[in-house]
Amino acid sequence: MSMAFLRDDAEGEMPRRNYDLPERDDPDFDRAAARALLEAARVGETQLAERATGYYWGEPQLRPYVEVMLIEAEKAKDDRLEQVARRFLA
């Protein structure tokens, strides 16, 4: 995982934001987890989103969802989301 996405003081913290995740057995959980990881990366809280989702940054299972989000970010000209999506896929 890239240190660029970790806040130095994040160790020991619990997620502060509500990641609005469905139940783990919900078929949409992985899509929501991918979005939560990317949104957390925008603000340097990747480690907290990892705890909330149970997935680590770069999780191969989430790649298809991140690829779709990358296309959406390009269309919307959302440079920051595009940047974090590309880093996830790298």
N, CA, C and O atoms as a Tinker XYZ file with bonds, in Angstrom:
   360  protein
     1  N      0.838000   -1.172000    0.000000    73     2
     2  CA     0.000000    0.000000    0.000000    64     1     3
     3  C      0.881000    1.232000    0.000000    63     2     4     5
     4  O      1.917000    1.273000    0.663000    81     3
     5  N      0.462000    2.222000   -0.741000    73     3     6
     6  CA     1.216000    3.463000   -0.823000    64     5     7
     7  C      1.086000    4.258000    0.462000    63     6     8     9
     8  O     -0.014000    4.438000    0.985000    81     7
     9  N      2.203000    4.727000    0.963000    73     7    10
    10  CA     2.174000    5.557000    2.165000    64     9    11
    11  C      1.492000    6.891000    1.887000    63    10    12    13
    12  O      1.110000    7.591000    2.824000    81    11
    13  N      1.332000    7.256000    0.617000    73    11    14
    14  CA     0.686000    8.515000    0.269000    64    13    15
    15  C     -0.775000    8.542000    0.702000    63    14    16    17
    16  O     -1.376000    9.612000    0.799000    81    15
    17  N     -1.345000    7.374000    0.960000    73    15    18
    18  CA    -2.745000    7.322000    1.319000    64    17    19
    19  C     -2.981000    7.116000    2.805000    63    18    20    21
    20  O     -4.125000    6.943000    3.226000    81    19
    21  N     -1.938000    7.130000    3.598000    73    19    22
    22  CA    -2.080000    6.917000    5.029000    64    21    23
    23  C     -1.838000    8.203000    5.802000    63    22    24    25
    24  O     -0.883000    8.935000    5.540000    81    23
    25  N     -2.707000    8.462000    6.746000    73    23    26
    26  CA    -2.456000    9.571000    7.652000    64    25    27
    27  C     -1.567000    9.046000    8.755000    63    26    28    29
    28  O     -1.788000    7.953000    9.277000    81    27
    29  N     -0.560000    9.824000    9.110000    73    27    30
    30  CA     0.380000    9.390000   10.141000    64    29    31
    31  C     -0.293000    9.088000   11.466000    63    30    32    33
    32  O      0.155000    8.210000   12.204000    81    31
    33  N     -1.357000    9.800000   11.774000    73    31    34
    34  CA    -1.993000    9.632000   13.074000    64    33    35
    35  C     -3.214000    8.705000   13.017000    63    34    36    37
    36  O     -4.000000    8.673000   13.963000    81    35
    37  N     -3.383000    7.958000   11.931000    73    35    38
    38  CA    -4.574000    7.122000   11.774000    64    37    39
    39  C     -4.519000    5.853000   12.613000    63    38    40    41
    40  O     -5.561000    5.257000   12.884000    81    39
    41  N     -3.356000    5.432000   13.023000    73    39    42
    42  CA    -3.228000    4.186000   13.774000    64    41    43
    43  C     -4.073000    4.242000   15.039000    63    42    44    45
    44  O     -3.991000    5.191000   15.818000    81    43
    45  N     -4.868000    3.232000   15.224000    73    43    46
    46  CA    -5.675000    3.147000   16.422000    64    45    47
    47  C     -7.019000    3.847000   16.325000    63    46    48    49
    48  O     -7.857000    3.685000   17.212000    81    47
    49  N     -7.245000    4.615000   15.279000    73    47    50
    50  CA    -8.520000    5.304000   15.125000    64    49    51
    51  C     -9.556000    4.354000   14.546000    63    50    52    53
    52  O     -9.225000    3.415000   13.823000    81    51
    53  N    -10.770000    4.606000   14.866000    73    51    54
    54  CA   -11.877000    3.910000   14.225000    64    53    55
    55  C    -12.417000    4.852000   13.148000    63    54    56    57
    56  O    -12.229000    6.066000   13.232000    81    55
    57  N    -13.083000    4.296000   12.142000    73    55    58
    58  CA   -13.619000    5.165000   11.091000    64    57    59
    59  C    -14.503000    6.259000   11.672000    63    58    60    61
    60  O    -15.393000    6.001000   12.482000    81    59
    61  N    -14.236000    7.480000   11.239000    73    59    62
    62  CA   -15.013000    8.610000   11.724000    64    61    63
    63  C    -16.214000    8.864000   10.846000    63    62    64    65
    64  O    -17.247000    9.341000   11.317000    81    63
    65  N    -16.084000    8.548000    9.577000    73    63    66
    66  CA   -17.202000    8.821000    8.689000    64    65    67
    67  C    -18.024000    7.556000    8.501000    63    66    68    69
    68  O    -17.545000    6.438000    8.690000    81    67
    69  N    -19.262000    7.770000    8.125000    73    67    70
    70  CA   -20.141000    6.649000    7.830000    64    69    71
    71  C    -19.908000    6.285000    6.372000    63    70    72    73
    72  O    -20.215000    7.073000    5.477000    81    71
    73  N    -19.378000    5.117000    6.132000    73    71    74
    74  CA   -19.071000    4.702000    4.768000    64    73    75
    75  C    -20.310000    4.174000    4.049000    63    74    76    77
    76  O    -20.231000    3.799000    2.879000    81    75
    77  N    -21.440000    4.142000    4.728000    73    75    78
    78  CA   -22.716000    3.766000    4.135000    64    77    79
    79  C    -22.614000    2.441000    3.378000    63    78    80    81
    80  O    -23.050000    2.319000    2.233000    81    79
    81  N    -22.035000    1.471000    4.045000    73    79    82
    82  CA   -21.851000    0.153000    3.438000    64    81    83
    83  C    -23.075000   -0.722000    3.693000    63    82    84    85
    84  O    -23.633000   -0.716000    4.791000    81    83
    85  N    -23.488000   -1.474000    2.674000    73    83    86
    86  CA   -24.560000   -2.444000    2.911000    64    85    87
    87  C    -24.028000   -3.608000    3.742000    63    86    88    89
    88  O    -22.834000   -3.673000    4.034000    81    87
    89  N    -24.897000   -4.504000    4.113000    73    87    90
    90  CA   -24.469000   -5.705000    4.829000    64    89    91
    91  C    -23.471000   -6.473000    3.969000    63    90    92    93
    92  O    -23.527000   -6.424000    2.740000    81    91
    93  N    -22.563000   -7.179000    4.624000    73    91    94
    94  CA   -21.486000   -7.894000    3.926000    64    93    95
    95  C    -22.017000   -8.913000    2.912000    63    94    96    97
    96  O    -21.364000   -9.161000    1.898000    81    95
    97  N    -23.169000   -9.496000    3.161000    73    95    98
    98  CA   -23.720000  -10.490000    2.235000    64    97    99
    99  C    -24.561000   -9.869000    1.122000    63    98   100   101
   100  O    -25.096000  -10.588000    0.279000    81    99
   101  N    -24.684000   -8.550000    1.111000    73    99   102
   102  CA   -25.403000   -7.851000    0.048000    64   101   103
   103  C    -24.596000   -7.947000   -1.244000    63   102   104   105
   104  O    -23.382000   -7.742000   -1.211000    81   103
   105  N    -25.220000   -8.249000   -2.373000    73   103   106
   106  CA   -24.482000   -8.362000   -3.634000    64   105   107
   107  C    -23.781000   -7.065000   -4.059000    63   106   108   109
   108  O    -22.862000   -7.102000   -4.877000    81   107
   109  N    -24.203000   -5.935000   -3.517000    73   107   110
   110  CA   -23.593000   -4.656000   -3.877000    64   109   111
   111  C    -22.475000   -4.243000   -2.917000    63   110   112   113
   112  O    -21.918000   -3.154000   -3.052000    81   111
   113  N    -22.142000   -5.106000   -1.945000    73   111   114
   114  CA   -21.137000   -4.734000   -0.956000    64   113   115
   115  C    -19.788000   -4.392000   -1.596000    63   114   116   117
   116  O    -19.187000   -3.377000   -1.246000    81   115
   117  N    -19.308000   -5.213000   -2.517000    73   115   118
   118  CA   -17.993000   -4.961000   -3.103000    64   117   119
   119  C    -17.948000   -3.634000   -3.855000    63   118   120   121
   120  O    -16.954000   -2.912000   -3.781000    81   119
   121  N    -19.006000   -3.314000   -4.570000    73   119   122
   122  CA   -19.057000   -2.026000   -5.282000    64   121   123
   123  C    -18.990000   -0.870000   -4.280000    63   122   124   125
   124  O    -18.258000    0.098000   -4.485000    81   123
   125  N    -19.754000   -0.982000   -3.205000    73   123   126
   126  CA   -19.754000    0.065000   -2.170000    64   125   127
   127  C    -18.400000    0.143000   -1.479000    63   126   128   129
   128  O    -17.934000    1.234000   -1.152000    81   127
   129  N    -17.768000   -0.999000   -1.255000    73   127   130
   130  CA   -16.448000   -1.013000   -0.616000    64   129   131
   131  C    -15.418000   -0.333000   -1.509000    63   130   132   133
   132  O    -14.580000    0.426000   -1.023000    81   131
   133  N    -15.476000   -0.599000   -2.811000    73   131   134
   134  CA   -14.542000    0.043000   -3.747000    64   133   135
   135  C    -14.723000    1.557000   -3.716000    63   134   136   137
   136  O    -13.746000    2.305000   -3.683000    81   135
   137  N    -15.961000    1.997000   -3.728000    73   135   138
   138  CA   -16.231000    3.448000   -3.686000    64   137   139
   139  C    -15.738000    4.034000   -2.366000    63   138   140   141
   140  O    -15.152000    5.116000   -2.351000    81   139
   141  N    -15.967000    3.338000   -1.272000    73   139   142
   142  CA   -15.520000    3.835000    0.033000    64   141   143
   143  C    -14.001000    3.974000    0.076000    63   142   144   145
   144  O    -13.482000    4.962000    0.595000    81   143
   145  N    -13.293000    2.996000   -0.464000    73   143   146
   146  CA   -11.825000    3.074000   -0.475000    64   145   147
   147  C    -11.340000    4.260000   -1.303000    63   146   148   149
   148  O    -10.436000    4.982000   -0.882000    81   147
   149  N    -11.938000    4.467000   -2.479000    73   147   150
   150  CA   -11.506000    5.587000   -3.310000    64   149   151
   151  C    -11.852000    6.928000   -2.677000    63   150   152   153
   152  O    -11.044000    7.856000   -2.698000    81   151
   153  N    -13.049000    7.030000   -2.117000    73   151   154
   154  CA   -13.434000    8.292000   -1.479000    64   153   155
   155  C    -12.558000    8.577000   -0.264000    63   154   156   157
   156  O    -12.204000    9.729000   -0.014000    81   155
   157  N    -12.210000    7.556000    0.482000    73   155   158
   158  CA   -11.320000    7.754000    1.628000    64   157   159
   159  C     -9.925000    8.172000    1.171000    63   158   160   161
   160  O     -9.270000    8.982000    1.827000    81   159
   161  N     -9.474000    7.623000    0.052000    73   159   162
   162  CA    -8.153000    7.985000   -0.472000    64   161   163
   163  C     -8.105000    9.456000   -0.857000    63   162   164   165
   164  O     -7.049000   10.083000   -0.776000    81   163
   165  N     -9.217000   10.004000   -1.269000    73   163   166
   166  CA    -9.267000   11.442000   -1.615000    64   165   167
   167  C     -8.792000   12.293000   -0.443000    63   166   168   169
   168  O     -8.135000   13.317000   -0.631000    81   167
   169  N     -9.134000   11.858000    0.771000    73   167   170
   170  CA    -8.873000   12.681000    1.954000    64   169   171
   171  C     -7.844000   12.062000    2.890000    63   170   172   173
   172  O     -7.706000   12.486000    4.037000    81   171
   173  N     -7.122000   11.058000    2.396000    73   171   174
   174  CA    -6.034000   10.490000    3.182000    64   173   175
   175  C     -6.480000    9.593000    4.320000    63   174   176   177
   176  O     -5.788000    9.499000    5.334000    81   175
   177  N     -7.614000    8.936000    4.180000    73   175   178
   178  CA    -8.111000    8.054000    5.232000    64   177   179
   179  C     -8.263000    6.612000    4.751000    63   178   180   181
   180  O     -9.182000    5.907000    5.168000    81   179
   181  N     -7.376000    6.188000    3.891000    73   179   182
   182  CA    -7.469000    4.847000    3.322000    64   181   183
   183  C     -7.453000    3.769000    4.390000    63   182   184   185
   184  O     -8.232000    2.819000    4.320000    81   183
   185  N     -6.594000    3.899000    5.362000    73   183   186
   186  CA    -6.487000    2.875000    6.405000    64   185   187
   187  C     -7.805000    2.735000    7.160000    63   186   188   189
   188  O     -8.192000    1.625000    7.526000    81   187
   189  N     -8.484000    3.825000    7.390000    73   187   190
   190  CA    -9.765000    3.771000    8.087000    64   189   191
   191  C    -10.821000    3.084000    7.233000    63   190   192   193
   192  O    -11.636000    2.323000    7.754000    81   191
   193  N    -10.817000    3.342000    5.929000    73   191   194
   194  CA   -11.763000    2.679000    5.027000    64   193   195
   195  C    -11.447000    1.193000    4.915000    63   194   196   197
   196  O    -12.353000    0.370000    4.781000    81   195
   197  N    -10.170000    0.852000    4.968000    73   195   198
   198  CA    -9.797000   -0.562000    4.944000    64   197   199
   199  C    -10.407000   -1.288000    6.144000    63   198   200   201
   200  O    -10.906000   -2.405000    6.011000    81   199
   201  N    -10.364000   -0.659000    7.292000    73   199   202
   202  CA   -10.957000   -1.267000    8.492000    64   201   203
   203  C    -12.468000   -1.397000    8.343000    63   202   204   205
   204  O    -13.050000   -2.407000    8.736000    81   203
   205  N    -13.096000   -0.382000    7.779000    73   203   206
   206  CA   -14.553000   -0.395000    7.642000    64   205   207
   207  C    -15.022000   -1.430000    6.623000    63   206   208   209
   208  O    -16.065000   -2.056000    6.807000    81   207
   209  N    -14.250000   -1.613000    5.545000    73   207   210
   210  CA   -14.677000   -2.511000    4.471000    64   209   211
   211  C    -14.146000   -3.933000    4.625000    63   210   212   213
   212  O    -14.757000   -4.887000    4.144000    81   211
   213  N    -13.010000   -4.065000    5.296000    73   211   214
   214  CA   -12.368000   -5.367000    5.379000    64   213   215
   215  C    -11.492000   -5.678000    4.177000    63   214   216   217
   216  O    -10.957000   -6.782000    4.073000    81   215
   217  N    -11.339000   -4.728000    3.274000    73   215   218
   218  CA   -10.490000   -4.891000    2.094000    64   217   219
   219  C     -9.281000   -3.974000    2.189000    63   218   220   221
   220  O     -9.364000   -2.870000    2.727000    81   219
   221  N     -8.159000   -4.444000    1.662000    73   219   222
   222  CA    -6.960000   -3.618000    1.586000    64   221   223
   223  C     -6.911000   -2.891000    0.253000    63   222   224   225
   224  O     -7.520000   -3.312000   -0.731000    81   223
   225  N     -6.171000   -1.787000    0.245000    73   223   226
   226  CA    -5.960000   -0.994000   -0.962000    64   225   227
   227  C     -5.377000   -1.894000   -2.049000    63   226   228   229
   228  O     -4.411000   -2.619000   -1.814000    81   227
   229  N     -5.974000   -1.841000   -3.243000    73   227   230
   230  CA    -5.497000   -2.626000   -4.368000    64   229   231
   231  C     -6.115000   -4.015000   -4.460000    63   230   232   233
   232  O     -5.700000   -4.811000   -5.303000    81   231
   233  N     -7.091000   -4.325000   -3.622000    73   231   234
   234  CA    -7.732000   -5.647000   -3.605000    64   233   235
   235  C     -8.192000   -6.048000   -5.018000    63   234   236   237
   236  O     -9.026000   -5.364000   -5.611000    81   235
   237  N     -7.655000   -7.144000   -5.552000    73   235   238
   238  CA    -8.005000   -7.576000   -6.913000    64   237   239
   239  C     -9.506000   -7.798000   -7.132000    63   238   240   241
   240  O    -10.007000   -7.567000   -8.233000    81   239
   241  N    -10.211000   -8.232000   -6.122000    73   239   242
   242  CA   -11.645000   -8.488000   -6.252000    64   241   243
   243  C    -12.427000   -7.210000   -6.559000    63   242   244   245
   244  O    -13.521000   -7.274000   -7.120000    81   243
   245  N    -11.871000   -6.048000   -6.195000    73   243   246
   246  CA   -12.570000   -4.776000   -6.401000    64   245   247
   247  C    -12.204000   -4.097000   -7.712000    63   246   248   249
   248  O    -12.808000   -3.086000   -8.071000    81   247
   249  N    -11.228000   -4.633000   -8.431000    73   247   250
   250  CA   -10.757000   -4.012000   -9.675000    64   249   251
   251  C    -11.878000   -3.686000  -10.675000    63   250   252   253
   252  O    -11.905000   -2.575000  -11.204000    81   251
   253  N    -12.799000   -4.612000  -10.948000    73   251   254
   254  CA   -13.840000   -4.284000  -11.942000    64   253   255
   255  C    -14.651000   -3.045000  -11.569000    63   254   256   257
   256  O    -15.025000   -2.258000  -12.438000    81   255
   257  N    -14.917000   -2.877000  -10.289000    73   255   258
   258  CA   -15.689000   -1.713000   -9.846000    64   257   259
   259  C    -14.864000   -0.435000   -9.956000    63   258   260   261
   260  O    -15.384000    0.614000  -10.337000    81   259
   261  N    -13.597000   -0.522000   -9.628000    73   259   262
   262  CA   -12.718000    0.648000   -9.724000    64   261   263
   263  C    -12.521000    1.032000  -11.186000    63   262   264   265
   264  O    -12.450000    2.221000  -11.498000    81   263
   265  N    -12.432000    0.066000  -12.083000    73   263   266
   266  CA   -12.305000    0.369000  -13.514000    64   265   267
   267  C    -13.506000    1.160000  -14.009000    63   266   268   269
   268  O    -13.349000    2.105000  -14.782000    81   267
   269  N    -14.701000    0.784000  -13.573000    73   267   270
   270  CA   -15.913000    1.528000  -13.940000    64   269   271
   271  C    -15.864000    2.929000  -13.355000    63   270   272   273
   272  O    -16.212000    3.897000  -14.032000    81   271
   273  N    -15.432000    3.049000  -12.094000    73   271   274
   274  CA   -15.345000    4.367000  -11.453000    64   273   275
   275  C    -14.309000    5.252000  -12.145000    63   274   276   277
   276  O    -14.478000    6.469000  -12.214000    81   275
   277  N    -13.245000    4.648000  -12.654000    73   275   278
   278  CA   -12.242000    5.417000  -13.389000    64   277   279
   279  C    -12.859000    6.008000  -14.648000    63   278   280   281
   280  O    -12.639000    7.181000  -14.948000    81   279
   281  N    -13.620000    5.225000  -15.383000    73   279   282
   282  CA   -14.285000    5.722000  -16.599000    64   281   283
   283  C    -15.253000    6.852000  -16.246000    63   282   284   285
   284  O    -15.307000    7.873000  -16.931000    81   283
   285  N    -16.010000    6.658000  -15.176000    73   283   286
   286  CA   -16.944000    7.707000  -14.731000    64   285   287
   287  C    -16.197000    8.979000  -14.333000    63   286   288   289
   288  O    -16.644000   10.082000  -14.646000    81   287
   289  N    -15.074000    8.833000  -13.651000    73   287   290
   290  CA   -14.283000    9.993000  -13.232000    64   289   291
   291  C    -13.729000   10.738000  -14.442000    63   290   292   293
   292  O    -13.701000   11.968000  -14.456000    81   291
   293  N    -13.291000   10.003000  -15.446000    73   291   294
   294  CA   -12.779000   10.635000  -16.672000    64   293   295
   295  C    -13.887000   11.430000  -17.362000    63   294   296   297
   296  O    -13.667000   12.561000  -17.795000    81   295
   297  N    -15.073000   10.837000  -17.461000    73   295   298
   298  CA   -16.209000   11.524000  -18.101000    64   297   299
   299  C    -16.613000   12.768000  -17.324000    63   298   300   301
   300  O    -16.959000   13.791000  -17.915000    81   299
   301  N    -16.568000   12.680000  -16.001000    73   299   302
   302  CA   -16.966000   13.802000  -15.146000    64   301   303
   303  C    -15.849000   14.818000  -14.949000    63   302   304   305
   304  O    -16.047000   15.863000  -14.330000    81   303
   305  N    -14.672000   14.499000  -15.480000    73   303   306
   306  CA   -13.488000   15.351000  -15.303000    64   305   307
   307  C    -13.162000   15.549000  -13.814000    63   306   308   309
   308  O    -12.764000   16.631000  -13.383000    81   307
   309  N    -13.341000   14.482000  -13.057000    73   307   310
   310  CA   -13.026000   14.474000  -11.633000    64   309   311
   311  C    -11.577000   13.992000  -11.503000    63   310   312   313
   312  O    -11.308000   12.800000  -11.348000    81   311
   313  N    -10.670000   14.942000  -11.570000    73   311   314
   314  CA    -9.249000   14.610000  -11.605000    64   313   315
   315  C     -8.775000   13.839000  -10.381000    63   314   316   317
   316  O     -7.966000   12.919000  -10.507000    81   315
   317  N     -9.262000   14.196000   -9.209000    73   315   318
   318  CA    -8.796000   13.523000   -7.992000    64   317   319
   319  C     -9.288000   12.079000   -7.939000    63   318   320   321
   320  O     -8.518000   11.184000   -7.590000    81   319
   321  N    -10.549000   11.836000   -8.277000    73   319   322
   322  CA   -11.051000   10.471000   -8.299000    64   321   323
   323  C    -10.318000    9.658000   -9.362000    63   322   324   325
   324  O     -9.995000    8.491000   -9.143000    81   323
   325  N    -10.060000   10.269000  -10.497000    73   323   326
   326  CA    -9.304000    9.591000  -11.548000    64   325   327
   327  C     -7.906000    9.208000  -11.038000    63   326   328   329
   328  O     -7.424000    8.103000  -11.288000    81   327
   329  N     -7.276000   10.124000  -10.331000    73   327   330
   330  CA    -5.935000    9.875000   -9.800000    64   329   331
   331  C     -5.920000    8.704000   -8.816000    63   330   332   333
   332  O     -5.074000    7.816000   -8.923000    81   331
   333  N     -6.844000    8.698000   -7.867000    73   331   334
   334  CA    -6.839000    7.621000   -6.870000    64   333   335
   335  C     -7.255000    6.284000   -7.492000    63   334   336   337
   336  O     -6.765000    5.232000   -7.081000    81   335
   337  N     -8.155000    6.319000   -8.479000    73   335   338
   338  CA    -8.551000    5.082000   -9.159000    64   337   339
   339  C     -7.359000    4.490000   -9.919000    63   338   340   341
   340  O     -7.134000    3.281000   -9.886000    81   339
   341  N     -6.607000    5.342000  -10.594000    73   339   342
   342  CA    -5.425000    4.850000  -11.316000    64   341   343
   343  C     -4.393000    4.263000  -10.337000    63   342   344   345
   344  O     -3.753000    3.255000  -10.635000    81   343
   345  N     -4.243000    4.882000   -9.204000    73   343   346
   346  CA    -3.297000    4.346000   -8.208000    64   345   347
   347  C     -3.779000    3.009000   -7.654000    63   346   348   349
   348  O     -2.976000    2.110000   -7.406000    81   347
   349  N     -5.071000    2.880000   -7.461000    73   347   350
   350  CA    -5.617000    1.610000   -6.995000    64   349   351
   351  C     -5.322000    0.504000   -8.000000    63   350   352   353
   352  O     -4.972000   -0.614000   -7.622000    81   351
   353  N     -5.464000    0.822000   -9.267000    73   351   354
   354  CA    -5.299000   -0.184000  -10.326000    64   353   355
   355  C     -3.838000   -0.457000  -10.690000    63   354   356   357
   356  O     -3.545000   -1.420000  -11.398000    81   355
   357  N     -2.934000    0.378000  -10.214000    73   355   358
   358  CA    -1.515000    0.238000  -10.575000    64   357   359
   359  C     -0.883000   -0.995000   -9.949000    63   358   360
   360  O      0.303000   -1.253000  -10.156000    81   359
